[in-house]
Amino acid sequence: VGAMLDGWRTLRKKANILIALDTSGSMLAKVGTRTRFQVASAAAGKGLALLNTEDRVGLWSFSSETEQRPKSPYREEIPLGGFDQKRINSKIASLQVAGSTALYATVRAAHRELLDRYDPQRINAIVVLTDGKNEYSRDNDLARLLSEVTLDPQRPVKVFCIAFDRESDFATLDRIAKASSGKAFDATDPAKIDEAFVKLVSSF
């Protein structure tokens, strides 16, 4: 099995991956003895370990405008570039949790970012980790978002979503993912979030 995994990492087409991590206030809710954010952070760390060292990976955080992020509901924490797992894990551990969930605005902006940084030699994908649904009144146009992320065969950018709480709007996440020919993964059972990451990475 170890040899198969090593071979898969070598043979899989390299990727441009933009991770968008929900840092809204609801992420402070408890899942057993941990917060949702701690569960998501741990899962992200394990998921990163499945990536290829030659992948290009960026990290965004998103919620809504907060004191720490007054001008935008999302922020580039680490630019899309060479994969540095330790740097990404360290940045995730330092993120502050506050605000509501600007899901549509973030997916829209992340999709534009990957189109601007599109690499035809790589898989181009957005990975959204969220515990909720869109709560951002400045951008609540789902129909327009679905239209914008619809897969362009000439420049395919796929959206993958992981919903890791029962309050997640999984049906909408699934629609967003399917519009882009990506996938949504139901990890509302915390025990399944690691499994969801394995399935996600194997979908690239």
C-alpha positions in Angstrom: 0.0 0.0 0.0 2.8 2.4 0.9 4.5 1.7 -2.5 1.2 2.3 -4.3 0.7 5.7 -2.5 4.3 6.7 -3.3 3.7 5.8 -6.9 0.4 7.7 -7.0 2.1 10.8 -5.7 4.7 10.6 -8.4 2.4 9.9 -11.3 -0.5 12.2 -10.5 -0.6 15.4 -12.5 0.8 18.3 -10.4 -1.7 20.8 -9.1 -2.4 24.5 -8.3 -4.5 24.3 -5.1 -6.0 27.2 -3.3 -7.3 26.3 0.1 -10.1 28.5 1.5 -10.5 27.9 5.3 -13.6 29.2 7.1 -12.6 31.3 10.1 -16.1 32.6 11.0 -17.2 32.8 14.6 -19.3 29.6 14.5 -16.0 27.8 14.2 -15.6 28.2 17.9 -18.5 25.8 18.6 -17.5 22.6 20.2 -17.1 19.2 18.5 -16.6 17.0 21.5 -13.6 18.5 23.4 -12.3 20.5 20.4 -13.7 23.5 18.5 -14.8 23.1 14.9 -11.7 25.2 13.9 -9.4 22.8 15.7 -11.0 19.9 14.0 -10.7 21.6 10.6 -7.1 22.6 11.2 -6.1 19.1 12.2 -7.8 17.7 9.1 -6.2 20.3 6.9 -2.8 19.3 8.2 -3.4 15.6 7.5 -4.8 16.5 4.1 -1.7 18.5 3.2 0.5 15.5 3.9 -1.2 13.8 1.0 -0.1 16.4 -1.5 2.9 16.2 -3.8 5.9 18.4 -2.9 5.8 19.7 -6.5 2.2 20.9 -6.1 1.7 24.7 -5.8 -0.5 25.6 -2.8 -2.0 28.8 -1.4 -4.1 29.5 1.7 -6.9 32.0 2.2 -9.0 32.6 5.3 -12.6 33.8 5.1 -15.4 34.9 7.3 -16.7 38.5 6.9 -15.1 41.9 7.6 -13.5 41.9 11.1 -11.2 44.2 13.0 -8.3 42.1 11.8 -9.6 42.1 8.2 -11.6 45.3 7.8 -11.5 45.7 4.0 -12.5 42.2 2.7 -14.3 39.1 4.0 -11.4 37.0 2.8 -7.6 37.3 2.9 -4.6 35.7 1.2 -2.6 34.2 4.0 -0.1 32.4 1.9 0.2 33.2 -1.9 -0.2 30.4 -4.4 3.3 29.1 -4.8 5.7 26.3 -3.9 4.3 23.9 -1.4 5.6 24.5 2.2 3.6 22.3 4.5 5.2 23.6 7.7 4.5 27.2 6.7 0.9 26.5 6.0 0.3 24.6 9.2 1.9 27.4 11.2 -0.2 30.0 9.5 -3.4 28.0 10.1 -2.5 27.7 13.8 -2.2 31.5 14.1 -5.5 32.4 12.5 -8.2 34.3 14.5 -11.8 33.2 14.4 -14.5 35.8 14.1 -17.3 37.1 11.9 -19.9 35.5 9.8 -19.6 33.3 6.6 -19.0 35.0 3.3 -19.1 31.8 1.3 -20.2 33.0 -2.1 -17.9 36.1 -2.2 -14.9 33.9 -1.2 -15.5 31.2 -3.8 -16.1 33.8 -6.5 -12.8 35.6 -5.7 -10.9 32.4 -5.3 -12.2 31.2 -8.7 -11.1 34.5 -10.3 -7.7 34.1 -8.7 -7.1 30.7 -10.1 -8.3 31.8 -13.6 -5.7 34.6 -13.4 -3.0 32.2 -12.2 -4.2 29.3 -14.5 -1.5 26.8 -15.4 -2.5 24.5 -18.3 0.2 22.0 -17.2 -1.5 21.5 -13.8 -4.8 20.6 -12.2 -6.3 23.9 -11.0 -8.5 23.5 -7.9 -10.1 25.3 -5.0 -10.6 23.5 -1.7 -13.2 25.1 0.6 -13.5 24.0 4.2 -16.6 25.3 5.9 -18.9 24.5 8.8 -21.8 26.8 7.6 -23.7 28.5 4.9 -23.6 31.9 3.2 -24.4 34.6 5.8 -23.0 37.6 3.9 -25.7 39.9 2.6 -23.3 41.8 0.3 -23.1 38.8 -1.9 -25.9 36.3 -1.7 -26.4 35.7 -5.5 -26.0 31.9 -5.8 -27.3 31.8 -9.4 -24.5 34.2 -10.5 -21.9 32.3 -8.6 -23.0 29.0 -10.2 -22.8 30.6 -13.6 -19.3 32.0 -12.9 -17.8 28.8 -11.6 -19.3 26.6 -14.4 -16.4 24.6 -15.9 -14.7 26.2 -18.8 -13.2 23.3 -20.9 -10.5 25.6 -22.1 -9.5 26.6 -18.6 -11.0 24.1 -16.1 -11.0 25.2 -12.5 -12.7 22.7 -10.2 -14.2 23.6 -6.8 -14.1 21.0 -4.0 -16.0 21.5 -0.8 -15.8 19.8 2.6 -18.7 20.4 4.9 -17.7 19.4 8.4 -20.7 20.3 10.6 -24.4 19.4 10.5 -25.2 23.1 10.2 -23.4 23.3 6.8 -25.5 24.0 3.8 -24.3 20.8 2.1 -26.9 21.0 -0.7 -25.6 24.4 -1.8 -22.0 23.3 -1.5 -22.8 20.3 -3.6 -24.3 22.6 -6.3 -21.3 24.8 -6.3 -18.9 21.9 -6.6 -20.9 20.1 -9.3 -21.2 23.3 -11.4 -17.4 23.3 -11.7 -17.2 19.5 -12.2 -15.7 19.2 -8.7 -17.1 17.4 -5.7 -18.5 18.1 -2.3 -17.7 15.8 0.7 -20.0 15.4 3.7 -17.8 15.2 6.7 -20.5 16.3 9.2 -19.4 13.3 11.3 -16.0 14.5 12.6 -14.6 11.0 12.4 -15.0 11.2 8.6 -13.2 14.4 7.9 -9.8 12.7 7.4 -11.5 10.2 5.0 -13.0 13.2 3.1 -9.6 14.6 2.6 -8.2 11.4 1.2 -11.2 11.1 -1.2 -10.7 14.8 -2.2 -7.0 14.5 -3.0 -7.6 11.3 -4.9 -10.2 13.2 -7.1 -7.5 15.4 -8.6 
